[in-house]
Amino acid sequence: MKVQNITDIDKFFKVVDECKGKVELVTGEGDRLNLKSKLSQYVSMANIFSDGTIAELELVAYEPADIDKLVNFMMNQ
């Protein structure tokens, strides 16, 4: 799933941390980073985050409930 215009980075990672299954960030090169890992969160955001918002990310979530959480976050942020 592609997510766009994330303005509240802390809330986004709180939602990711609440997910039961794996949530992965797909890089432009096709690599997948586990966003439940704090180290991966910092490394990935250091490369993407520059002006206070994240324009677009491609995420893979494996649990239907986690997908619902992420979609709900995007609709209500």
Contact map, one row per residue, 1 for C-alpha under 8 A:
11100000000000000000000000000000000000000000000000000000011100000000000000000
11110000000000000000000000000000000000000000000000000001111000000000000000000
11111100000000000000000000000000000000000000000000000001111000000000000001000
01111100000000000000000000000000000000000000000000000111100000000000000001000
00111110000000000000000000000000000000000000000000001111000000000000000000000
00111111100100000000000000000000000000000000000000001111000000000000000001001
00001111100000000000000000000000000000000000000000011100000000000000000000001
00000111111100000000000000000000000000000000000000001000000000000000000000001
00000111111110000000000000000000000000000000000000001000000000000000000000000
00000001111111000000000000000000000000000000000000000000000000000000000000000
00000001111111100000000000000000000000000000000000000000000000000000000000000
00000101111111110000000000000000000000000000000000000000000000000000000010000
00000000111111111000000000000000000000001000000000000000000000000000000000000
00000000011111111100000000000000000000000000000000000000000000000000000000000
00000000001111111110000000000000000000000000000000000000000000000000110010000
00000000000111111110001000000000001100000000000000000000000000000000010000000
00000000000011111110000000000000000100000000000000000000000000000000000000000
00000000000001111111000000000000000000000000000000000000000000000000000000000
00000000000000111111111000000000000000000000000000000000000000001100100000000
00000000000000000111110000000000000000000000000000000000000000100100000000000
00000000000000000011111000000000000000000000000000000000000011100100000000000
00000000000000000011111100000000011100000000000000000000000011100000000000000
00000000000000010010111110000000011100000000000000000000001111000000000000000
00000000000000000000011111000001111100000000000000000000001110000000000000000
00000000000000000000001111100001111000000000000000000000111100000000000000000
00000000000000000000000111111111100000000000000000000000111100000000000000000
00000000000000000000000011111111100000000000000000000000010000000000000000000
00000000000000000000000001111110000000000000000000000000000000000000000000000
00000000000000000000000001111110000000000000000000000000000000000000000000000
00000000000000000000000001111111000000000000000000000000000000000000000000000
00000000000000000000000001111111100000000000000000000000000000000000000000000
00000000000000000000000111100111110000000000000000000000000000000000000000000
00000000000000000000000111100011111000010001000000000000000000000000000000000
00000000000000000000011110000001111110011000000000000000000000000000000000000
00000000000000010000011110000000111111011000000000000000000000000000000000000
00000000000000011000011100000000011111011000000000000000000000000000000000000
00000000000000000000000000000000011111111000000000000000000000000000000000000
00000000000000000000000000000000001111111100000000000000000000000000000000000
00000000000000000000000000000000000011111110000000000000000000000000000000000
00000000000000000000000000000000111111111111000000000000000000000000000000000
00000000000010000000000000000000011111111111100000000000000000000000000000000
00000000000000000000000000000000000001111111110000000000000000000000000000000
00000000000000000000000000000000000000111111111000000000000000000000000000000
00000000000000000000000000000000100000011111111100000000000000000000000000000
00000000000000000000000000000000000000001111111110000000000000000000000000000
00000000000000000000000000000000000000000111111111000000000000000000000000000
00000000000000000000000000000000000000000011111111000000000000000000000000000
00000000000000000000000000000000000000000001111111000100000000000000000000000
00000000000000000000000000000000000000000000111111111100000000000000000000000
00000000000000000000000000000000000000000000011111111100000000000000000000000
00000000000000000000000000000000000000000000000011111100000000000000000000000
00000010000000000000000000000000000000000000000011111100000000000000000000000
00001111100000000000000000000000000000000000000011111110000000000000000000000
00011110000000000000000000000000000000000000000111111111100000000000000000000
00011100000000000000000000000000000000000000000000001111100000000000000000000
01111100000000000000000000000000000000000000000000000111110000000000000000000
01110000000000000000000011000000000000000000000000000111111000000000000000000
11100000000000000000000011100000000000000000000000000001111100000000000000000
11100000000000000000001111000000000000000000000000000000111110000000000000000
10000000000000000000001111000000000000000000000000000000011111000000000000000
00000000000000000000111100000000000000000000000000000000001111110110000000000
00000000000000000000111000000000000000000000000000000000000111110110000000000
00000000000000000001110000000000000000000000000000000000000011111110000000000
00000000000000000000000000000000000000000000000000000000000011111111000000000
00000000000000000010000000000000000000000000000000000000000000111111100000000
00000000000000000011100000000000000000000000000000000000000011111111110000000
00000000000000000000000000000000000000000000000000000000000011111111111000000
00000000000000000000000000000000000000000000000000000000000000011111111100000
00000000000000100010000000000000000000000000000000000000000000001111111110000
00000000000000110000000000000000000000000000000000000000000000000111111111000
00000000000000000000000000000000000000000000000000000000000000000011111111100
00000000000000000000000000000000000000000000000000000000000000000001111111110
00000000000100100000000000000000000000000000000000000000000000000000111111111
00110100000000000000000000000000000000000000000000000000000000000000011111111
00000000000000000000000000000000000000000000000000000000000000000000001111111
00000000000000000000000000000000000000000000000000000000000000000000000111111
00000111000000000000000000000000000000000000000000000000000000000000000011111
